[in-house]
């Protein structure tokens, strides 16, 4: 399995987040569902490692979502 990076994590999570928001799911549930799916795919330890070591995570996450589905920000 490839090493999980911040970019790959945010791309995966933002896709799920945007898909949930398109279905009318609220923001918090959309974030939690996307995070849960990332845990299923890469394992909780890997996801937590990337999140813990990510500089400016909030900025990177917002930028990723803004690029994919700006209408949901």
Phi and psi in degrees as GROMACS dihedral restraints (atoms count N, CA, C in turn):
[ dihedral_restraints ]
;  ai    aj    ak    al  type     phi  dphi    fc
    3     4     5     6     1   -68.2    20    10
    4     5     6     7     1   153.3    20    10
    6     7     8     9     1   -70.4    20    10
    7     8     9    10     1   134.1    20    10
    9    10    11    12     1   -75.6    20    10
   10    11    12    13     1   130.2    20    10
   12    13    14    15     1  -118.2    20    10
   13    14    15    16     1   167.1    20    10
   15    16    17    18     1   -60.0    20    10
   16    17    18    19     1   -42.8    20    10
   18    19    20    21     1   -61.7    20    10
   19    20    21    22     1   -47.3    20    10
   21    22    23    24     1   -66.4    20    10
   22    23    24    25     1   -38.4    20    10
   24    25    26    27     1   -62.9    20    10
   25    26    27    28     1   -49.2    20    10
   27    28    29    30     1   -65.4    20    10
   28    29    30    31     1   -37.0    20    10
   30    31    32    33     1   -63.5    20    10
   31    32    33    34     1   -42.7    20    10
   33    34    35    36     1   -66.3    20    10
   34    35    36    37     1   -50.2    20    10
   36    37    38    39     1   -64.4    20    10
   37    38    39    40     1   -41.6    20    10
   39    40    41    42     1   -64.9    20    10
   40    41    42    43     1   -34.6    20    10
   42    43    44    45     1   -62.0    20    10
   43    44    45    46     1   -46.9    20    10
   45    46    47    48     1   -66.8    20    10
   46    47    48    49     1   -40.0    20    10
   48    49    50    51     1   -59.9    20    10
   49    50    51    52     1   -49.5    20    10
   51    52    53    54     1   -63.3    20    10
   52    53    54    55     1   -40.5    20    10
   54    55    56    57     1   -63.1    20    10
   55    56    57    58     1   -41.9    20    10
   57    58    59    60     1   -65.8    20    10
   58    59    60    61     1   -43.8    20    10
   60    61    62    63     1   -63.8    20    10
   61    62    63    64     1   -36.2    20    10
   63    64    65    66     1   -61.0    20    10
   64    65    66    67     1   -29.1    20    10
   66    67    68    69     1   -86.8    20    10
   67    68    69    70     1    -0.1    20    10
   69    70    71    72     1    90.9    20    10
   70    71    72    73     1     8.3    20    10
   72    73    74    75     1   -71.0    20    10
   73    74    75    76     1   140.3    20    10
   75    76    77    78     1   -68.0    20    10
   76    77    78    79     1   166.4    20    10
   78    79    80    81     1   -59.9    20    10
   79    80    81    82     1   -50.3    20    10
   81    82    83    84     1   -62.0    20    10
   82    83    84    85     1   -46.4    20    10
   84    85    86    87     1   -62.0    20    10
   85    86    87    88     1   -38.9    20    10
   87    88    89    90     1   -62.9    20    10
   88    89    90    91     1   -43.5    20    10
   90    91    92    93     1   -63.0    20    10
   91    92    93    94     1   -47.6    20    10
   93    94    95    96     1   -65.5    20    10
   94    95    96    97     1   -39.9    20    10
   96    97    98    99     1   -64.3    20    10
   97    98    99   100     1   -42.4    20    10
   99   100   101   102     1   -64.6    20    10
  100   101   102   103     1   -42.9    20    10
  102   103   104   105     1   -62.3    20    10
  103   104   105   106     1   -42.1    20    10
  105   106   107   108     1   -62.2    20    10
  106   107   108   109     1   -41.7    20    10
  108   109   110   111     1   -65.9    20    10
  109   110   111   112     1   -36.4    20    10
  111   112   113   114     1   -64.1    20    10
  112   113   114   115     1   -40.6    20    10
  114   115   116   117     1   -60.6    20    10
  115   116   117   118     1   -42.5    20    10
  117   118   119   120     1   -61.4    20    10
  118   119   120   121     1   -40.3    20    10
  120   121   122   123     1   -75.5    20    10
  121   122   123   124     1   -46.7    20    10
  123   124   125   126     1  -110.3    20    10
  124   125   126   127     1    -8.2    20    10
  126   127   128   129     1    89.9    20    10
  127   128   129   130     1   139.7    20    10
  129   130   131   132     1   -58.3    20    10
  130   131   132   133     1   -39.7    20    10
  132   133   134   135     1   -61.6    20    10
  133   134   135   136     1   -42.7    20    10
  135   136   137   138     1   -66.7    20    10
  136   137   138   139     1   -43.2    20    10
  138   139   140   141     1   -64.0    20    10
  139   140   141   142     1   -45.8    20    10
  141   142   143   144     1   -62.8    20    10
  142   143   144   145     1   -37.2    20    10
  144   145   146   147     1   -61.6    20    10
  145   146   147   148     1   -46.7    20    10
  147   148   149   150     1   -64.8    20    10
  148   149   150   151     1   -44.7    20    10
  150   151   152   153     1   -63.6    20    10
  151   152   153   154     1   -44.4    20    10
  153   154   155   156     1   -62.8    20    10
  154   155   156   157     1   -38.1    20    10
  156   157   158   159     1   -93.3    20    10
  157   158   159   160     1     3.0    20    10
  159   160   161   162     1   -83.3    20    10
  160   161   162   163     1   121.3    20    10
  162   163   164   165     1   -78.3    20    10
  163   164   165   166     1   140.5    20    10
  165   166   167   168     1    51.6    20    10
  166   167   168   169     1    46.7    20    10
  168   169   170   171     1   -57.0    20    10
  169   170   171   172     1   -42.6    20    10
  171   172   173   174     1   -60.4    20    10
  172   173   174   175     1   -43.7    20    10
  174   175   176   177     1   -64.6    20    10
  175   176   177   178     1   -45.7    20    10
  177   178   179   180     1   -64.4    20    10
  178   179   180   181     1   -40.3    20    10
  180   181   182   183     1   -66.0    20    10
  181   182   183   184     1   -45.2    20    10
  183   184   185   186     1   -64.5    20    10
  184   185   186   187     1   -41.3    20    10
  186   187   188   189     1   -62.6    20    10
  187   188   189   190     1   -39.5    20    10
  189   190   191   192     1   -66.3    20    10
  190   191   192   193     1   -44.8    20    10
  192   193   194   195     1   -67.0    20    10
  193   194   195   196     1   -39.1    20    10
  195   196   197   198     1   -60.8    20    10
  196   197   198   199     1   -34.2    20    10
  198   199   200   201     1   -73.7    20    10
  199   200   201   202     1   -31.8    20    10
  201   202   203   204     1   -90.9    20    10
  202   203   204   205     1   -44.7    20    10
  204   205   206   207     1  -149.3    20    10
  205   206   207   208     1    70.2    20    10
  207   208   209   210     1   -59.9    20    10
  208   209   210   211     1   -23.5    20    10
  210   211   212   213     1   -66.2    20    10
  211   212   213   214     1   -13.3    20    10
  213   214   215   216     1  -101.1    20    10
  214   215   216   217     1     7.8    20    10
